[in-house]
Amino acid sequence: MKDLVKLIVVALVAGAGFSPAFGQCETWLKSPDKDALEEAHVLYRQFLKTDEYDKAFPYWEKAYKGAPAADGQRSMHYTDGRKIYLDKFKKATDEAKKKEYAAMALRMFDEQGQCYPDEKANAMGLKAYEMFYTINSPYPDTKKACEEAVKAGGNNTSYVVFQPYTSIAVWQFQNKQMTAEEARNIYTKLNEIADYGIANNTKLSESFKQAKEAMNASFAQIENEIFDCNFFKSKLEPDYRAHPDDTEVIKFVYNKLKQQGCADEDPLVAELKGRYETIVAAENAAKMAAYYEENPGDYGVALFKEGKYNEALTKFEQGISKEKAGGNDNEKLANYYFYMASIEFRQLNRYSAAREDARMAAKYKPGWGQPYMLIGDMYASTSNSCGNDAFDASLAVLAAVDKYSYAKSIDGDVAGEANSKIGRYSGYYPSKEEAFMRKYTEGATLTVPCWIGETVRLRLQ
């Protein structure tokens, strides 16, 4: 009966995958082989000092099997054992052997944590680190190890966990294997641990700080997708407050908050927006001033549109001089001359100067009808004051029509406007009676009086 009970207990223990703690954490203190185990311990340690792992292994194996926990005060058999197995892993070429060595190395981490509870947090952190960087374990397995390390360590979790855990979280989120909520939780927990370590671990404070910066640089790849406006306000406002007059900081923080959906009504966003718009306006003004300094003719165009005609004329003249001296861009020259002609005609009544500049515009841009349309408008608008009577005025109309006709003959784009004006002014041709009284016949060549001075062929109504 006793034997049956014993068999049942053994079967239940084996079925549960249970390994008795007293065997796993055995020391050499009460072992009948204490002296031999201590000797094996000393020998393998000597070989490890010179990185002779292969020579160390048989002595370590003897010491470990006889006393896994050494003397109960030192976890060396676990920490040294994983060094030895990781060395074997790196050197092995057979995949089956590599798998075996990796499993043994990871077992050492687990046993250290179980037999030396005070070292569990550190052991689990290093286990996750080696799984990620050395063994290249599948991400789900390494992620589980990271979770176990954080659970075991809490705020005292080793900083070596940060980058493996972060890299896996970023990759899994990007590949739709992790939700935004889980990624956020990992970020939050690791940053809490980092901040605690920076504030409380005097010896490793700088290491925690560097590890935090590195992991958050990795999280930056997905932070736009997993965090909302409030996160970025908390993250970026301190930098803005620390550099309230830094133009680049203001622009970056404002644009980032807008990208993350922060409302214009938010007090911080409204503050940044006002400063941002002031900065941008000043920058744009400076850029435009520099541009106009180099391109006075273009400044003239802007002044023309603002109705500052005399100032515009000055800039067009400067622009023309600059183009002739260096650039010689005919398109620009034509436009500048045309703008000058328009101002001189429509705003200043300087008809002769306007006609001369219109002709220059036509010279620099052959096939452009607008300069001739403008000259036609000059003739038409001054026809009533040209000469001594209605007949002289009608000759000015003929000169205007000639310009409209020529404009449409070289530029189809102005044909519609030209035909409209020709039709409008055809009713103002000289009358037969007036021509007869002056003894002129249709087709005669006559000179238009006043400032126009053009020669026209007489056409009658």
C-alpha positions as CSV (number, residue, x, y, z in Angstrom):
1,M,0.0,0.0,0.0
2,K,2.8,2.4,0.9
3,D,4.6,1.7,-2.4
4,L,1.3,2.4,-4.3
5,V,0.9,5.8,-2.6
6,K,4.6,6.6,-3.3
7,L,4.1,5.8,-7.0
8,I,1.0,8.0,-7.2
9,V,2.8,11.0,-5.6
10,V,5.7,10.5,-8.0
11,A,3.4,10.3,-11.0
12,L,1.5,13.5,-10.0
13,V,4.7,15.4,-9.5
14,A,6.1,14.3,-12.8
15,G,2.9,15.0,-14.6
16,A,2.8,18.6,-13.3
17,G,6.3,19.2,-14.6
18,F,7.5,19.9,-11.0
19,S,11.2,19.9,-10.1
20,P,11.7,19.9,-6.3
21,A,13.4,23.1,-5.1
22,F,15.7,21.2,-2.8
23,G,17.4,19.4,-5.7
24,Q,17.6,22.4,-7.9
25,C,18.9,24.7,-5.1
26,E,21.1,22.1,-3.5
27,T,24.4,23.3,-1.9
28,W,27.6,21.5,-1.0
29,L,27.3,22.3,2.6
30,K,25.8,18.9,3.6
31,S,27.1,16.9,0.7
32,P,29.3,13.9,1.4
33,D,31.3,15.1,-1.7
34,K,31.8,18.6,-0.3
35,D,35.5,18.7,-0.7
36,A,35.4,17.4,-4.3
37,L,32.7,19.8,-5.3
38,E,34.6,22.8,-3.8
39,E,37.7,21.6,-5.6
40,A,35.8,21.4,-9.0
41,H,34.5,24.9,-8.2
42,V,37.9,26.4,-7.7
43,L,39.3,24.6,-10.8
44,Y,36.6,25.8,-13.2
45,R,36.8,29.3,-11.9
46,Q,40.5,29.4,-12.7
47,F,39.9,28.4,-16.3
48,L,37.1,31.0,-16.6
49,K,39.6,33.8,-15.6
50,T,41.5,33.1,-18.9
51,D,38.3,32.5,-20.9
52,E,39.1,28.8,-21.4
53,Y,35.5,27.7,-21.4
54,D,36.0,24.3,-22.9
55,K,38.5,23.4,-20.1
56,A,36.2,24.9,-17.5
57,F,33.1,23.0,-18.6
58,P,33.7,19.5,-17.1
59,Y,34.7,20.9,-13.7
60,W,31.8,23.4,-13.7
61,E,29.4,20.5,-14.7
62,K,30.6,18.4,-11.7
63,A,30.3,21.3,-9.4
64,Y,26.8,22.3,-10.7
65,K,25.4,18.8,-10.7
66,G,26.5,18.2,-7.1
67,A,25.6,21.6,-5.8
68,P,23.6,23.8,-8.2
69,A,23.5,26.6,-5.7
70,A,27.1,26.3,-4.6
71,D,27.4,27.3,-0.9
72,G,24.0,29.0,-0.8
73,Q,25.6,32.4,-0.7
74,R,26.9,32.7,-4.3
75,S,25.0,32.2,-7.5
76,M,28.1,31.5,-9.5
77,H,27.2,28.1,-10.7
78,Y,24.2,29.7,-12.5
79,T,25.9,32.8,-13.8
80,D,29.1,30.9,-14.9
81,G,27.0,28.2,-16.4
82,R,25.2,30.5,-18.7
83,K,28.5,32.1,-19.7
84,I,29.8,28.7,-20.7
85,Y,26.6,27.6,-22.5
86,L,26.4,30.9,-24.4
87,D,30.0,30.4,-25.5
88,K,29.1,27.0,-26.7
89,F,26.0,28.4,-28.5
90,K,28.1,31.0,-30.3
91,K,30.7,28.4,-31.4
92,A,28.3,25.6,-32.5
93,T,27.4,25.1,-36.1
94,D,24.9,22.3,-35.7
95,E,21.4,23.8,-35.2
96,A,20.4,21.0,-32.8
97,K,23.4,21.7,-30.6
98,K,22.8,25.4,-30.7
99,K,19.2,24.8,-29.6
100,E,20.4,22.6,-26.8
101,Y,23.0,25.1,-25.5
102,A,20.5,28.0,-25.7
103,A,18.0,26.0,-23.6
104,M,20.6,25.3,-21.0
105,A,21.7,28.9,-20.9
106,L,18.2,30.1,-20.3
107,R,17.6,27.4,-17.7
108,M,20.5,28.9,-15.7
109,F,18.8,32.3,-15.6
110,D,15.6,30.7,-14.4
111,E,17.3,28.6,-11.7
112,Q,19.3,31.6,-10.5
113,G,16.0,33.5,-10.0
114,Q,14.4,30.7,-8.2
115,C,17.3,29.8,-5.9
116,Y,18.4,33.4,-5.2
117,P,15.1,35.4,-5.1
118,D,17.0,38.6,-4.5
119,E,18.7,38.2,-7.8
120,K,15.6,37.3,-9.8
121,A,14.9,40.7,-11.2
122,N,18.4,41.1,-12.6
123,A,18.5,37.5,-13.8
124,M,15.2,37.8,-15.7
125,G,16.4,41.1,-17.3
126,L,19.6,39.5,-18.5
127,K,17.7,36.5,-19.8
128,A,15.5,38.7,-22.0
129,Y,18.6,40.6,-23.1
130,E,20.5,37.5,-24.2
131,M,17.4,36.0,-25.9
132,F,17.1,39.2,-28.0
133,Y,20.7,40.0,-28.8
134,T,22.5,36.6,-28.6
135,I,20.1,33.7,-29.0
136,N,17.7,35.6,-31.4
137,S,14.8,33.8,-29.8
138,P,11.4,34.2,-31.5
139,Y,9.8,37.6,-30.6
140,P,6.8,36.1,-28.8
141,D,9.2,34.1,-26.5
142,T,11.5,37.1,-25.9
143,K,8.4,39.3,-25.2
144,K,7.2,36.9,-22.6
145,A,10.7,37.0,-21.0
146,C,10.5,40.8,-21.0
147,E,7.1,40.6,-19.3
148,E,8.5,38.2,-16.7
149,A,11.5,40.5,-16.1
150,V,9.2,43.5,-15.5
151,K,6.9,41.5,-13.3
152,A,9.8,40.3,-11.2
153,G,11.6,43.6,-11.0
154,G,8.9,46.2,-10.9
155,N,10.5,49.6,-10.6
156,N,13.8,47.8,-10.0
157,T,13.8,46.1,-13.4
158,S,17.1,46.2,-15.2
159,Y,17.5,48.8,-17.9
160,V,18.9,46.1,-20.2
161,V,15.2,45.1,-20.8
162,F,14.2,48.4,-22.3
163,Q,15.6,48.1,-25.8
164,P,14.6,44.5,-26.4
165,Y,11.0,45.1,-25.1
166,T,10.7,48.3,-27.1
167,S,12.0,46.9,-30.3
168,I,9.6,44.0,-30.1
169,A,6.6,46.2,-29.3
170,V,7.4,48.6,-32.2
171,W,7.8,45.7,-34.6
172,Q,4.7,43.9,-33.5
173,F,2.6,47.0,-33.6
174,Q,3.8,47.9,-37.1
175,N,3.0,44.3,-38.2
176,K,-0.5,44.4,-36.6
177,Q,0.5,41.9,-33.9
178,M,0.0,44.3,-31.0
179,T,-2.7,46.8,-30.3
180,A,-2.1,50.5,-29.8
181,E,-3.3,50.2,-26.2
182,E,-0.7,47.4,-25.4
183,A,2.1,49.4,-27.0
184,R,1.1,52.5,-25.0
185,N,1.1,50.4,-21.8
186,I,4.6,49.1,-22.5
187,Y,5.8,52.6,-23.2
188,T,4.3,53.9,-20.0
189,K,5.6,51.1,-17.8
190,L,9.1,51.2,-19.1
191,N,9.3,55.0,-18.7
192,E,8.1,54.7,-15.1
193,I,10.8,52.2,-14.5
194,A,13.4,54.4,-16.2
195,D,12.4,57.5,-14.3
196,Y,12.5,55.6,-11.0
197,G,16.0,54.3,-11.8
198,I,17.3,57.7,-12.9
199,A,16.0,59.2,-9.6
200,N,16.9,56.4,-7.2
201,N,19.7,54.3,-8.6
202,T,22.7,56.6,-8.0
203,K,25.2,54.1,-9.4
204,L,23.3,53.4,-12.6
205,S,21.4,56.6,-13.0
206,E,23.2,57.6,-16.2
207,S,22.7,54.2,-17.7
208,F,19.0,54.4,-17.0
209,K,18.9,57.8,-18.6
210,Q,20.7,56.7,-21.8
211,A,18.6,53.5,-22.0
212,K,15.4,55.7,-21.7
213,E,16.6,58.0,-24.5
214,A,17.4,55.1,-26.8
215,M,14.1,53.3,-26.2
216,N,12.0,56.4,-26.7
217,A,13.9,57.1,-29.9
218,S,12.6,53.7,-31.0
219,F,9.1,54.3,-29.8
220,A,9.2,57.6,-31.9
221,Q,8.6,55.4,-34.9
222,I,5.0,54.6,-33.8
223,E,4.2,57.4,-31.3
224,N,2.1,59.3,-33.8
225,E,-0.1,56.3,-34.2
226,I,-0.5,55.2,-30.6
227,F,-0.7,58.5,-28.7
228,D,-3.1,61.4,-28.7
229,C,-2.9,65.1,-28.2
230,N,-2.5,65.0,-24.4
231,F,0.6,62.7,-24.7
232,F,2.3,65.1,-27.0
233,K,1.4,68.1,-24.9
234,S,2.9,66.5,-21.8
235,K,6.0,65.5,-23.8
236,L,6.6,68.7,-25.7
237,E,5.4,71.5,-23.4
238,P,8.4,71.3,-21.0
239,D,10.8,71.9,-23.9
240,Y,8.7,74.9,-25.1
241,R,8.6,76.4,-21.6
242,A,12.4,75.9,-21.3
243,H,13.0,77.6,-24.7
244,P,10.0,80.1,-25.0
245,D,11.9,82.3,-27.6
246,D,13.4,79.5,-29.7
247,T,11.8,79.8,-33.1
248,E,12.5,76.2,-34.2
249,V,11.1,74.8,-30.9
250,I,7.9,76.9,-31.2
251,K,7.4,75.8,-34.9
252,F,8.1,72.1,-34.1
253,V,5.8,71.9,-31.1
254,Y,2.9,73.8,-32.7
255,N,3.1,71.7,-35.9
256,K,3.3,68.5,-33.9
257,L,0.3,69.3,-31.7
258,K,-1.7,70.2,-34.8
259,Q,-0.7,66.9,-36.5
260,Q,-1.9,65.0,-33.4
261,G,-5.3,66.5,-33.6
262,C,-5.0,69.1,-30.8
263,A,-7.8,71.7,-31.2
264,D,-7.1,75.4,-31.9
265,E,-9.1,76.2,-28.7
266,D,-6.6,74.4,-26.5
267,P,-4.9,77.1,-24.4
268,L,-1.4,75.8,-25.2
269,V,-2.2,75.4,-28.9
270,A,-3.7,78.9,-29.0
271,E,-0.6,80.4,-27.4
272,L,1.7,78.6,-29.8
273,K,-0.4,79.5,-32.8
274,G,-0.2,83.2,-32.0
275,R,3.6,83.1,-31.6
276,Y,3.9,80.7,-34.6
277,E,2.0,83.0,-36.9
278,T,4.0,86.0,-35.7
279,I,7.3,84.2,-36.3
280,V,6.2,82.9,-39.8
281,A,5.0,86.4,-40.8
282,A,8.4,87.9,-39.8
283,E,10.3,85.1,-41.5
284,N,8.3,85.5,-44.7
285,A,8.7,89.2,-44.6
286,A,12.5,88.8,-44.3
287,K,12.6,86.2,-47.1
288,M,10.5,88.5,-49.4
289,A,12.7,91.5,-48.5
290,A,15.8,89.5,-49.5
291,Y,14.1,88.2,-52.6
292,Y,13.0,91.6,-53.7
293,E,16.4,93.0,-53.0
294,E,17.7,90.5,-55.6
295,N,14.7,90.9,-57.9
296,P,13.5,94.5,-57.9
297,G,11.4,94.0,-61.0
298,D,9.3,91.4,-59.2
299,Y,9.0,93.8,-56.3
300,G,7.6,96.3,-58.8
301,V,4.9,93.8,-59.7
302,A,3.9,93.5,-56.0
303,L,3.8,97.3,-55.6
304,F,1.8,97.6,-58.8
305,K,-0.9,95.3,-57.4
306,E,-0.9,97.4,-54.2
307,G,-1.6,100.5,-56.2
308,K,1.8,102.0,-55.4
309,Y,2.5,103.1,-58.9
310,N,5.4,105.6,-58.6
311,E,7.3,103.2,-56.3
312,A,6.6,100.4,-58.8
313,L,8.0,102.4,-61.7
314,T,11.2,102.9,-59.8
315,K,11.5,99.1,-59.1
316,F,10.7,98.2,-62.8
317,E,13.5,100.6,-63.9
318,Q,15.9,98.9,-61.5
319,G,14.8,95.5,-62.6
320,I,15.3,96.3,-66.3
321,S,18.8,97.7,-65.6
322,K,19.7,94.5,-63.6
323,E,18.4,92.2,-66.4
324,K,20.2,94.1,-69.1
325,A,23.4,94.0,-67.0
326,G,23.4,90.4,-66.2
327,G,20.3,88.2,-66.5
328,N,19.0,89.4,-69.8
329,D,15.7,87.4,-69.3
330,N,13.6,88.7,-72.3
331,E,10.4,87.5,-70.7
332,K,11.0,89.5,-67.6
333,L,12.1,92.5,-69.6
334,A,9.0,92.4,-71.7
335,N,6.7,92.2,-68.6
336,Y,8.5,95.0,-66.8
337,Y,8.2,97.3,-69.8
338,F,4.6,96.5,-70.2
339,Y,3.8,97.2,-66.5
340,M,5.6,100.5,-66.9
341,A,3.6,101.4,-70.0
342,S,0.4,100.5,-68.3
343,I,1.2,102.8,-65.3
344,E,2.4,105.7,-67.5
345,F,-0.7,105.5,-69.6
346,R,-3.5,104.7,-67.2
347,Q,-2.2,106.3,-64.0
348,L,0.1,109.2,-65.1
349,N,-1.2,110.2,-68.5
350,R,2.4,110.0,-69.9
351,Y,1.3,108.8,-73.3
352,S,4.5,109.2,-75.3
353,A,6.6,107.4,-72.6
354,A,3.9,104.7,-72.3
355,R,3.9,104.1,-76.0
356,E,7.7,103.9,-76.0
357,D,7.7,101.3,-73.2
358,A,4.9,99.3,-74.9
359,R,7.0,99.1,-78.0
360,M,10.0,97.9,-75.9
361,A,7.8,95.2,-74.4
362,A,6.8,94.1,-77.9
363,K,10.4,94.1,-78.9
364,Y,11.5,91.7,-76.1
365,K,8.5,89.4,-76.7
366,P,7.8,89.0,-80.4
367,G,4.3,87.7,-81.1
368,W,2.7,89.3,-78.0
369,G,-0.4,91.2,-78.8
370,Q,-1.0,93.0,-75.5
371,P,1.5,95.9,-76.0
372,Y,-0.3,96.8,-79.3
373,M,-3.7,96.5,-77.6
374,L,-2.4,98.9,-75.0
375,I,-1.2,101.4,-77.6
376,G,-4.6,101.1,-79.3
377,D,-6.3,102.0,-76.0
378,M,-4.0,105.0,-75.7
379,Y,-5.0,106.3,-79.1
380,A,-8.7,105.6,-78.6
381,S,-8.8,107.2,-75.1
382,T,-7.0,110.4,-76.4
383,S,-8.8,110.7,-79.7
384,N,-11.3,113.3,-78.6
385,S,-8.4,115.7,-77.6
386,C,-6.4,115.0,-80.7
387,G,-6.2,117.7,-83.4
388,N,-8.6,120.6,-84.0
389,D,-11.9,118.9,-84.9
390,A,-14.0,115.7,-85.1
391,F,-12.2,114.7,-88.3
392,D,-8.8,114.8,-86.6
393,A,-10.3,112.8,-83.7
394,S,-11.6,110.1,-86.2
395,L,-8.1,109.8,-87.6
396,A,-6.9,108.9,-84.1
397,V,-9.6,106.2,-84.0
398,L,-8.3,104.7,-87.2
399,A,-4.8,104.6,-85.6
400,A,-6.3,102.7,-82.6
401,V,-8.1,100.2,-84.9
402,D,-4.9,99.6,-86.8
403,K,-3.2,98.6,-83.5
404,Y,-6.0,96.3,-82.6
405,S,-5.9,94.7,-86.0
406,Y,-2.2,94.2,-85.8
407,A,-2.4,92.8,-82.3
408,K,-4.8,90.0,-83.3
409,S,-2.8,89.2,-86.5
410,I,0.2,88.2,-84.4
411,D,-1.5,86.9,-81.2
412,G,-4.6,84.8,-81.3
413,D,-5.1,85.1,-77.6
414,V,-6.2,88.8,-78.0
415,A,-8.4,88.2,-81.0
416,G,-11.6,88.3,-79.1
417,E,-10.9,91.5,-77.3
418,A,-9.5,93.1,-80.5
419,N,-12.6,92.3,-82.5
420,S,-14.8,93.7,-79.8
421,K,-12.9,97.0,-79.8
422,I,-12.7,97.2,-83.6
423,G,-16.5,96.7,-83.7
424,R,-17.0,99.4,-81.1
425,Y,-14.9,102.0,-82.7
426,S,-15.8,101.4,-86.4
427,G,-18.8,103.7,-85.9
428,Y,-16.3,106.6,-85.3
429,Y,-14.5,106.4,-88.7
430,P,-14.4,109.7,-90.7
431,S,-17.6,110.5,-92.6
432,K,-17.6,110.8,-96.4
433,E,-18.9,114.4,-96.1
434,E,-16.0,115.4,-93.9
435,A,-13.5,113.7,-96.2
436,F,-15.1,115.3,-99.3
437,M,-14.9,118.8,-97.7
438,R,-11.2,118.2,-97.2
439,K,-10.8,116.8,-100.7
440,Y,-9.7,113.4,-99.3
441,T,-10.6,110.1,-100.9
442,E,-10.8,106.7,-99.2
443,G,-7.4,105.0,-99.1
444,A,-5.5,108.2,-98.8
445,T,-2.5,108.2,-96.5
446,L,-2.9,110.8,-93.8
447,T,-0.9,111.6,-90.6
448,V,-2.7,111.7,-87.3
449,P,-2.1,115.0,-85.6
450,C,-1.3,115.6,-81.8
451,W,1.1,113.3,-79.9
452,I,0.1,110.2,-81.9
453,G,1.7,111.2,-85.2
454,E,0.9,107.9,-86.8
455,T,0.3,107.5,-90.6
456,V,-3.0,105.9,-91.4
457,R,-4.9,104.8,-94.5
458,L,-8.2,106.6,-94.7
459,R,-11.3,104.5,-94.3
460,L,-14.8,106.0,-94.3
461,Q,-18.1,105.1,-92.8
